[in-house]
Amino acid sequence: MAYQFKLQIPIAQDLNNKLKKKASELGFGSITDIARLLLTNFANGNLVISFNNPEPQEKLSNLDLLLAESILEQKSGKTKKINLSKNIHDQLMND
C-alpha cells in the first residue's frame, strides 16, 4: 500500500518509551502500527471516543457524613441492635 500522507506527532521521551514497551507486549511492530490501527478504526466508525465532564460533587455536610458513616457501619455489622422493649441501659452495659 502506497502511503500519500505522513502524520508526525511530537511526544515526550517517557511516553515514547512506554508506548514502545506496550506495543511490543501486544505484538505490534511499532508505535506507528498502533496509531494506524486506531486511526483506521476511528475513521471506519469502529472506535468511539467520548469525553466526560462530571458535575462537581456537592460538599457533604457533617450530618451527611455522619449518616454515611453510620450506614457503612451498619452494613459491615459493626453496630449492635437494641431492643426498645427492654431497658436500653442494661443492653448497652451488657455489650
VMD Tcl script that builds the backbone (N, CA, C; Angstrom):
set m [mol new atoms 285]
animate dup $m
set s [atomselect $m all]
$s set {name element resname resid chain x y z} {
  {N N MET 1 A 0.843 -1.178 0.000}
  {CA C MET 1 A 0.000 0.000 0.000}
  {C C MET 1 A 0.885 1.236 0.000}
  {N N ALA 2 A 0.637 2.108 -0.924}
  {CA C ALA 2 A 1.420 3.337 -1.007}
  {C C ALA 2 A 0.779 4.397 -0.120}
  {N N TYR 3 A 1.586 4.957 0.732}
  {CA C TYR 3 A 1.091 5.989 1.637}
  {C C TYR 3 A 1.349 7.352 1.024}
  {N N GLN 4 A 0.337 8.207 1.061}
  {CA C GLN 4 A 0.457 9.521 0.463}
  {C C GLN 4 A 0.712 10.611 1.493}
  {N N PHE 5 A 0.350 10.357 2.744}
  {CA C PHE 5 A 0.491 11.378 3.769}
  {C C PHE 5 A 1.232 10.819 4.961}
  {N N LYS 6 A 1.926 11.694 5.660}
  {CA C LYS 6 A 2.626 11.313 6.879}
  {C C LYS 6 A 2.055 12.133 8.024}
  {N N LEU 7 A 1.909 11.488 9.158}
  {CA C LEU 7 A 1.436 12.149 10.357}
  {C C LEU 7 A 2.588 12.177 11.352}
  {N N GLN 8 A 2.985 13.363 11.762}
  {CA C GLN 8 A 4.058 13.491 12.742}
  {C C GLN 8 A 3.476 14.083 14.016}
  {N N ILE 9 A 3.691 13.364 15.120}
  {CA C ILE 9 A 3.162 13.805 16.407}
  {C C ILE 9 A 4.318 13.847 17.405}
  {N N PRO 10 A 4.692 15.042 17.850}
  {CA C PRO 10 A 5.743 15.110 18.863}
  {C C PRO 10 A 5.214 14.589 20.201}
  {N N ILE 11 A 5.981 13.701 20.820}
  {CA C ILE 11 A 5.614 13.181 22.138}
  {C C ILE 11 A 6.848 13.171 23.032}
  {N N ALA 12 A 6.613 13.160 24.317}
  {CA C ALA 12 A 7.703 13.150 25.297}
  {C C ALA 12 A 8.429 11.799 25.246}
  {N N GLN 13 A 9.687 11.816 25.616}
  {CA C GLN 13 A 10.517 10.608 25.574}
  {C C GLN 13 A 9.957 9.502 26.467}
  {N N ASP 14 A 9.483 9.864 27.670}
  {CA C ASP 14 A 8.965 8.827 28.569}
  {C C ASP 14 A 7.685 8.187 28.003}
  {N N LEU 15 A 6.838 8.979 27.356}
  {CA C LEU 15 A 5.649 8.422 26.718}
  {C C LEU 15 A 6.057 7.514 25.565}
  {N N ASN 16 A 7.016 7.911 24.794}
  {CA C ASN 16 A 7.521 7.105 23.685}
  {C C ASN 16 A 8.017 5.747 24.193}
  {N N ASN 17 A 8.763 5.777 25.278}
  {CA C ASN 17 A 9.282 4.524 25.851}
  {C C ASN 17 A 8.147 3.616 26.323}
  {N N LYS 18 A 7.144 4.205 26.984}
  {CA C LYS 18 A 6.002 3.416 27.451}
  {C C LYS 18 A 5.232 2.824 26.271}
  {N N LEU 19 A 5.044 3.626 25.223}
  {CA C LEU 19 A 4.330 3.149 24.041}
  {C C LEU 19 A 5.067 2.002 23.355}
  {N N LYS 20 A 6.373 2.129 23.226}
  {CA C LYS 20 A 7.162 1.064 22.597}
  {C C LYS 20 A 7.064 -0.228 23.391}
  {N N LYS 21 A 7.136 -0.117 24.707}
  {CA C LYS 21 A 7.064 -1.297 25.568}
  {C C LYS 21 A 5.698 -1.961 25.440}
  {N N LYS 22 A 4.632 -1.163 25.518}
  {CA C LYS 22 A 3.274 -1.699 25.425}
  {C C LYS 22 A 3.028 -2.295 24.042}
  {N N ALA 23 A 3.501 -1.630 22.998}
  {CA C ALA 23 A 3.337 -2.141 21.633}
  {C C ALA 23 A 4.003 -3.503 21.487}
  {N N SER 24 A 5.184 -3.614 22.027}
  {CA C SER 24 A 5.915 -4.874 21.957}
  {C C SER 24 A 5.183 -5.976 22.729}
  {N N GLU 25 A 4.656 -5.642 23.910}
  {CA C GLU 25 A 3.918 -6.616 24.719}
  {C C GLU 25 A 2.689 -7.146 23.974}
  {N N LEU 26 A 2.060 -6.278 23.187}
  {CA C LEU 26 A 0.849 -6.658 22.466}
  {C C LEU 26 A 1.128 -7.235 21.084}
  {N N GLY 27 A 2.398 -7.325 20.712}
  {CA C GLY 27 A 2.769 -7.936 19.436}
  {C C GLY 27 A 2.811 -6.992 18.258}
  {N N PHE 28 A 2.768 -5.695 18.500}
  {CA C PHE 28 A 2.871 -4.716 17.418}
  {C C PHE 28 A 4.339 -4.474 17.100}
  {N N GLY 29 A 4.613 -4.187 15.822}
  {CA C GLY 29 A 5.979 -3.935 15.396}
  {C C GLY 29 A 6.473 -2.544 15.761}
  {N N SER 30 A 5.538 -1.591 15.908}
  {CA C SER 30 A 5.934 -0.224 16.201}
  {C C SER 30 A 4.754 0.566 16.742}
  {N N ILE 31 A 5.056 1.754 17.220}
  {CA C ILE 31 A 4.016 2.673 17.666}
  {C C ILE 31 A 3.165 3.098 16.467}
  {N N THR 32 A 3.791 3.210 15.318}
  {CA C THR 32 A 3.084 3.597 14.097}
  {C C THR 32 A 1.974 2.601 13.771}
  {N N ASP 33 A 2.229 1.307 14.005}
  {CA C ASP 33 A 1.206 0.291 13.758}
  {C C ASP 33 A -0.022 0.517 14.641}
  {N N ILE 34 A 0.214 0.884 15.894}
  {CA C ILE 34 A -0.897 1.154 16.806}
  {C C ILE 34 A -1.659 2.389 16.348}
  {N N ALA 35 A -0.942 3.443 15.993}
  {CA C ALA 35 A -1.586 4.666 15.528}
  {C C ALA 35 A -2.413 4.390 14.281}
  {N N ARG 36 A -1.873 3.613 13.359}
  {CA C ARG 36 A -2.586 3.272 12.129}
  {C C ARG 36 A -3.857 2.485 12.436}
  {N N LEU 37 A -3.768 1.535 13.383}
  {CA C LEU 37 A -4.931 0.745 13.790}
  {C C LEU 37 A -6.015 1.633 14.399}
  {N N LEU 38 A -5.617 2.506 15.315}
  {CA C LEU 38 A -6.579 3.396 15.960}
  {C C LEU 38 A -7.230 4.345 14.963}
  {N N LEU 39 A -6.420 4.959 14.113}
  {CA C LEU 39 A -6.959 5.908 13.143}
  {C C LEU 39 A -7.898 5.233 12.138}
  {N N THR 40 A -7.538 4.052 11.681}
  {CA C THR 40 A -8.374 3.318 10.732}
  {C C THR 40 A -9.718 2.963 11.359}
  {N N ASN 41 A -9.682 2.441 12.582}
  {CA C ASN 41 A -10.925 2.059 13.254}
  {C C ASN 41 A -11.778 3.270 13.593}
  {N N PHE 42 A -11.154 4.369 13.931}
  {CA C PHE 42 A -11.900 5.599 14.203}
  {C C PHE 42 A -12.578 6.098 12.932}
  {N N ALA 43 A -11.849 6.107 11.841}
  {CA C ALA 43 A -12.399 6.589 10.566}
  {C C ALA 43 A -13.525 5.687 10.063}
  {N N ASN 44 A -13.444 4.389 10.333}
  {CA C ASN 44 A -14.466 3.441 9.882}
  {C C ASN 44 A -15.650 3.332 10.846}
  {N N GLY 45 A -15.605 4.086 11.933}
  {CA C GLY 45 A -16.708 4.070 12.883}
  {C C GLY 45 A -16.671 2.923 13.867}
  {N N ASN 46 A -15.539 2.229 13.942}
  {CA C ASN 46 A -15.408 1.105 14.869}
  {C C ASN 46 A -14.823 1.516 16.213}
  {N N LEU 47 A -14.462 2.766 16.341}
  {CA C LEU 47 A -13.878 3.280 17.572}
  {C C LEU 47 A -14.589 4.567 17.928}
  {N N VAL 48 A -15.111 4.611 19.121}
  {CA C VAL 48 A -15.826 5.799 19.582}
  {C C VAL 48 A -15.011 6.440 20.702}
  {N N ILE 49 A -14.817 7.732 20.588}
  {CA C ILE 49 A -14.092 8.479 21.606}
  {C C ILE 49 A -15.063 9.464 22.235}
  {N N SER 50 A -15.127 9.464 23.561}
  {CA C SER 50 A -16.018 10.410 24.232}
  {C C SER 50 A -15.273 11.053 25.396}
  {N N PHE 51 A -15.736 12.223 25.738}
  {CA C PHE 51 A -15.152 12.968 26.838}
  {C C PHE 51 A -16.243 13.256 27.845}
  {N N ASN 52 A -15.937 13.051 29.097}
  {CA C ASN 52 A -16.903 13.312 30.156}
  {C C ASN 52 A -16.424 14.468 31.000}
  {N N ASN 53 A -17.345 15.312 31.356}
  {CA C ASN 53 A -17.051 16.401 32.274}
  {C C ASN 53 A -18.009 16.247 33.447}
  {N N PRO 54 A -17.618 15.440 34.433}
  {CA C PRO 54 A -18.543 15.181 35.536}
  {C C PRO 54 A -18.859 16.448 36.312}
  {N N GLU 55 A -20.101 16.483 36.787}
  {CA C GLU 55 A -20.515 17.611 37.605}
  {C C GLU 55 A -19.738 17.584 38.911}
  {N N PRO 56 A -19.344 18.754 39.398}
  {CA C PRO 56 A -18.632 18.758 40.681}
  {C C PRO 56 A -19.539 18.228 41.782}
  {N N GLN 57 A -18.958 17.428 42.661}
  {CA C GLN 57 A -19.734 16.867 43.759}
  {C C GLN 57 A -20.016 17.942 44.793}
  {N N GLU 58 A -21.226 17.878 45.317}
  {CA C GLU 58 A -21.579 18.818 46.361}
  {C C GLU 58 A -20.831 18.444 47.641}
  {N N LYS 59 A -20.431 19.447 48.357}
  {CA C LYS 59 A -19.742 19.203 49.616}
  {C C LYS 59 A -20.757 18.672 50.626}
  {N N LEU 60 A -20.427 17.554 51.253}
  {CA C LEU 60 A -21.332 16.950 52.209}
  {C C LEU 60 A -21.268 17.673 53.539}
  {N N SER 61 A -22.414 17.830 54.138}
  {CA C SER 61 A -22.460 18.443 55.465}
  {C C SER 61 A -21.994 17.416 56.496}
  {N N ASN 62 A -21.717 17.887 57.702}
  {CA C ASN 62 A -21.296 16.975 58.764}
  {C C ASN 62 A -22.360 15.917 59.031}
  {N N LEU 63 A -23.614 16.309 58.955}
  {CA C LEU 63 A -24.705 15.363 59.180}
  {C C LEU 63 A -24.736 14.299 58.083}
  {N N ASP 64 A -24.525 14.707 56.832}
  {CA C ASP 64 A -24.479 13.749 55.730}
  {C C ASP 64 A -23.329 12.766 55.902}
  {N N LEU 65 A -22.169 13.272 56.314}
  {CA C LEU 65 A -21.013 12.400 56.543}
  {C C LEU 65 A -21.287 11.418 57.676}
  {N N LEU 66 A -21.878 11.908 58.761}
  {CA C LEU 66 A -22.199 11.053 59.898}
  {C C LEU 66 A -23.185 9.968 59.489}
  {N N LEU 67 A -24.182 10.343 58.702}
  {CA C LEU 67 A -25.166 9.380 58.232}
  {C C LEU 67 A -24.511 8.332 57.321}
  {N N ALA 68 A -23.651 8.778 56.417}
  {CA C ALA 68 A -22.965 7.849 55.512}
  {C C ALA 68 A -22.088 6.872 56.296}
  {N N GLU 69 A -21.356 7.379 57.285}
  {CA C GLU 69 A -20.514 6.510 58.121}
  {C C GLU 69 A -21.369 5.520 58.903}
  {N N SER 70 A -22.513 5.975 59.400}
  {CA C SER 70 A -23.411 5.106 60.165}
  {C C SER 70 A -23.947 3.978 59.300}
  {N N ILE 71 A -24.314 4.307 58.065}
  {CA C ILE 71 A -24.835 3.284 57.154}
  {C C ILE 71 A -23.753 2.250 56.854}
  {N N LEU 72 A -22.521 2.702 56.629}
  {CA C LEU 72 A -21.419 1.768 56.367}
  {C C LEU 72 A -21.162 0.863 57.567}
  {N N GLU 73 A -21.198 1.429 58.769}
  {CA C GLU 73 A -21.006 0.627 59.977}
  {C C GLU 73 A -22.110 -0.412 60.124}
  {N N GLN 74 A -23.337 0.003 59.850}
  {CA C GLN 74 A -24.460 -0.915 59.972}
  {C C GLN 74 A -24.340 -2.050 58.957}
  {N N LYS 75 A -23.977 -1.735 57.719}
  {CA C LYS 75 A -23.849 -2.755 56.677}
  {C C LYS 75 A -22.696 -3.711 56.951}
  {N N SER 76 A -21.652 -3.224 57.607}
  {CA C SER 76 A -20.500 -4.079 57.889}
  {C C SER 76 A -20.675 -4.883 59.178}
  {N N GLY 77 A -21.776 -4.675 59.875}
  {CA C GLY 77 A -22.043 -5.445 61.087}
  {C C GLY 77 A -21.360 -4.910 62.332}
  {N N LYS 78 A -20.874 -3.694 62.307}
  {CA C LYS 78 A -20.171 -3.109 63.453}
  {C C LYS 78 A -21.127 -2.516 64.493}
  {N N THR 79 A -22.410 -2.468 64.164}
  {CA C THR 79 A -23.376 -1.866 65.089}
  {C C THR 79 A -24.109 -2.952 65.862}
  {N N LYS 80 A -24.662 -2.594 67.002}
  {CA C LYS 80 A -25.445 -3.504 67.844}
  {C C LYS 80 A -26.913 -3.148 67.724}
  {N N LYS 81 A -27.755 -4.150 67.745}
  {CA C LYS 81 A -29.191 -3.916 67.708}
  {C C LYS 81 A -29.684 -3.760 69.142}
  {N N ILE 82 A -30.568 -2.815 69.335}
  {CA C ILE 82 A -31.137 -2.552 70.647}
  {C C ILE 82 A -32.627 -2.872 70.592}
  {N N ASN 83 A -33.070 -3.643 71.562}
  {CA C ASN 83 A -34.482 -3.984 71.677}
  {C C ASN 83 A -35.148 -2.893 72.499}
  {N N LEU 84 A -36.015 -2.112 71.886}
  {CA C LEU 84 A -36.628 -0.980 72.568}
  {C C LEU 84 A -37.659 -1.389 73.615}
  {N N SER 85 A -38.042 -2.645 73.605}
  {CA C SER 85 A -38.999 -3.094 74.625}
  {C C SER 85 A -38.288 -3.455 75.932}
  {N N LYS 86 A -36.968 -3.492 75.916}
  {CA C LYS 86 A -36.181 -3.796 77.115}
  {C C LYS 86 A -35.428 -2.547 77.555}
  {N N ASN 87 A -34.871 -2.583 78.724}
  {CA C ASN 87 A -34.109 -1.471 79.280}
  {C C ASN 87 A -32.845 -1.245 78.432}
  {N N ILE 88 A -32.764 -0.077 77.815}
  {CA C ILE 88 A -31.642 0.250 76.930}
  {C C ILE 88 A -30.329 0.277 77.711}
  {N N HIS 89 A -30.344 0.840 78.919}
  {CA C HIS 89 A -29.124 0.941 79.719}
  {C C HIS 89 A -28.540 -0.450 79.979}
  {N N ASP 90 A -29.393 -1.385 80.339}
  {CA C ASP 90 A -28.919 -2.739 80.616}
  {C C ASP 90 A -28.333 -3.399 79.379}
  {N N GLN 91 A -28.967 -3.157 78.230}
  {CA C GLN 91 A -28.466 -3.741 76.989}
  {C C GLN 91 A -27.088 -3.186 76.630}
  {N N LEU 92 A -26.921 -1.866 76.785}
  {CA C LEU 92 A -25.627 -1.253 76.475}
  {C C LEU 92 A -24.548 -1.718 77.433}
  {N N MET 93 A -24.905 -1.868 78.695}
  {CA C MET 93 A -23.917 -2.311 79.693}
  {C C MET 93 A -23.522 -3.765 79.459}
  {N N ASN 94 A -24.446 -4.593 78.988}
  {CA C ASN 94 A -24.142 -5.990 78.714}
  {C C ASN 94 A -23.194 -6.144 77.530}
  {N N ASP 95 A -23.266 -5.233 76.581}
  {CA C ASP 95 A -22.389 -5.294 75.414}
  {C C ASP 95 A -21.023 -4.760 75.781}
}
mol reanalyze $m
mol bondsrecalc $m
mol representation Tube
mol addrep $m
